[in-house]
Amino acid sequence: MKSRVFGRLCTGLRHFRRVSSSRRASYLRFFSRRYSKLREVIDLAQVVQSIDAVESLLHRYRPALIIADNKLSRYISYEPKVLESEPKAKYMNNLITITDNLANYFRILLKNNPKRFREELRRFEK
């Protein structure tokens, strides 16, 4: 049941790179609203700004699998991990899309509005 709800909530999500530059601001608003619903079916979501913080979270929660960004994977020693570029099932693509969109959302927010960054961080994290 949870996977069916997750799949339905992922409808309409697109990877941030595939959104035209003229639509990115409106897409980030859409993603923010959609994520508030997705949050109900996601077990853990944390935004961190260092590899040490990632390693700390991984060792604290001990997930069964992590999806690592290609650029960061060499710094993450935790196993098992899947690179985001490797072929995967549809739900994995949805998880990667959500993860990348979260990263872009918070990167842009931190750059443009640090005060709102902290507010949104409290709202998004689970």
N, C-alpha and C positions, 0 to 999 in steps of 0.2 A: 504494500500500500504506500509506504513512504517513498519508494522509488518512482511510483506512478505520479504522485503529487510533485515530487522533485522534477520529473520530466516535464510535466505540465507548466510548472513555474519557470522553467528554463526557456519556454517558447518565447521567441522574440529577442533573446539575448544574442548579441554578436560580439565577437572579439573586438576590443577597442581599436586595434589597427585596421580593421575592416570597415570602420565607420568613417565617412568622409569628414574632413576637417571642418566643414561648414555645419555639420550636424553633431559634432562631439559634445558641445555644451548641453544640448537638449537630450542627447543619449545618456549623459552622466546623470541627469535628473531622473530619466526613466529608470536607469539602473539602480539608483538610490531607492526609488519607490519599490521596485521589484525585489530588491535585496531584503527589504524589511519583511516581505512575505517569505522569501527563501530562508531567512534566518531561523524560521520555525523548524525546518527539516535538516539544518546543518548542525552537527555536533559541536564543532569548535571553529571559531574564526578569530584570528589574532593578527594585528598589523604590527610589525616590528621594523626597526630601522638598522639592525646590525645582525651579522651572522652569529655572533655570540648569543644574542637573544633567541634566534631560531634554534640553535643547538640546545639551549636551556629548555625551551618549550618542548622540543622533541623528546628529550630525556625525561621531562616531567610527565608528559601524557602518553608516551610510548605508542604512537599510532601504528596500525597494522601496515600502512603504506603511506608514503608521502609522494606528492607530485612536485618535482623540483624544477624551477626555472632553469633553462639551459645555461645561462650565464652564472648562476649561483651554485649549480649542482656540484662543482668540483670543491667547493668550500664546505659542503655539508657531508659529514661522515656517516650520518644515520642511514641504516638500511632496514628494510628494502625501500628503494626509491625508484621512481619512474621519471625519466626526463619528459618534459612537456611536449617535446617534438616527436616522441615515439608513438607509433600507432596504438590506438586504444579504443575501447568501446564508447558508445554515445554518451553514457553518463560521465565518463572520464573527460570527454571533450567539454561537457557542460561545466564540470568542476574547474577545468583549466580556464575556461572563459570567465567564470565567476572570479577566480583567483586573480587573473590578469586584470580584469576590470576593477577589482578592489585596489590593486596596486596602483593602477593609473589614476583612479579616483582620488586616492589619498596623496599621491605624489603631486597632482595638480592642486589639490586643496592646500597642502602644506606650503607650496610655492606661492599661491595667490592669497590665501586667507588662513594664517596660522591659528588664529583664535577659533575659527569655525572647525579647523582640523581637530582640535581637542574635543569639541562638542560632538562632532560626528563620530569620532573614535569611540566615545562612550556609548553612542547609539548603535554602532555597528558590531562591536565586539561581543562575543558570546562566551 
